[in-house]
Structure formats: structure tokens, C-alpha cells
Amino acid sequence: MLEITAQHSSSRGSFVATLEGQVIGRVDYVRLGTEAEPGTFDLIHTGVEPAHEGKGYGRQLVHAAAEWAEAQGHTLVASCPYAAKILERRSRAPRPE
């Protein structure tokens, strides 16, 4: 089963996907601005090991980052083209009421 864990520091971090104890992917981010208030975070890189590409793991990583940002009151942007595409689709998806 896929497990996604977060590794945060004050200015950067990542969400890491593991499958059966092996790291298979990650999405990395940096904080834009200061720590004093809810901030904006930029998803700068999304990567999945070649053997696991095309299985939706990258998408799950971006969604995990978006859910974390929303829960914390942060804004999320993406300079990573893949993450930007997933966030755009996410913003257009109907939300349950």
C-alpha cells in the first residue's frame, strides 16, 4: 500500500511516497515569504521512479500537498509543470458540499 509522509522545515519540505518500504516518489516545495503568517508554498519538483510512472503516484503526492496546504490555510502554487497541471485540474473539479 502507498504511504505518503511529509517532511517539513521552516522554508522547504517534501511529501515522500513509499511502497513496501521503498521510496518511489516525492514532491518538493519551498516557502515564498516569511514564517510569520500563513504562507505561499511553491511545488518545485515532482518525481516518481521510472518503474512506478503512470500509476497515479505523482498525482497522489500533489493532492497530499494540496490537502496539507488547505488544512493549514496556506496558498499553493507550482513552478513544476506536472504539479501545475494537477492543481489546475483539482481547482476545476466539483467539490462535495
N, C-alpha and C positions, 0 to 999 in steps of 0.2 A: 504494500500500500504506500502511496506517495505521502511523504511528510514534508511540510514546509515550516521552516523555523526562521525567526527574524534575528538579525544581529545588528543592533543599533549602537551608534555612538552619537556624540553631540552634533557632528557635522556631516556624517555619512553613515551608510549602512547597506545591508543587503537582506534579501529573502532567499534562502537556500532550500532547494528541493533535494530530498534524499529518497532513494528507493532501495529497499532491502539493505540499508546501511551504507550505500554508496551515493556520493554527491553526483547528481545528474544535471543540475542546472542552477542558475541564480539570476536574480535581477538586482543590480546595484543602483544606489541613489546617493545624491548629495543634497544637503540643505542649502537653500538660497536664502540669504538674510541672516537674522540673529536668532538666538535661542529664547529670547525674552517673551515671545508670543507664539501662538500657533503659526507655523511657517509654511513655506512653499518648498516642496521637495521635487527634484528633477530625477526621473528614471534615466540613467545614463547608459546602461548596458543590460541586455537580456541575452542569456546564452544557455543552450541545452546541449549536452553531449550528443555527438552525431548519431550514436546508436539509439537515442531516445527522441530524436526530432520527429515532428509530425504526429505526436501523440497527445498534444494539448498541454504539455507540461509548462511551456513558456507562458501560455495564456493563463494558466492557473497561478503562476508566480506573479504576473502583473495584477491579476484580480486580488491576490492576497495583499499586495502593496496598496492597492486602491482601497480595500476594506479597512486596512490599518489607518491610512490617511484620513478617511472619512470618520472613523471612530474617534480619532484624536483631534478632529477639527482642522486638519491641515489641508492644503491645496496640493494637488499633484499635477505635474507637467512631465513631458517626456521628450528629451532630445534623442533618445533611442527610437529609430523609426518603427521597429516592431512594437514596442510598448505604446508609442503614439497611436498606432493603428488599433490596438486592443482598447485603449482608453476611449478612442473615438467611437468604436462600436458599443462600448459599455455606456457611454453617455446617451446614445440613441435607443438603447434597449428599454422597453417598458419596465417600470418598477412596480413591485407588488404594493398594494395600498394597505 
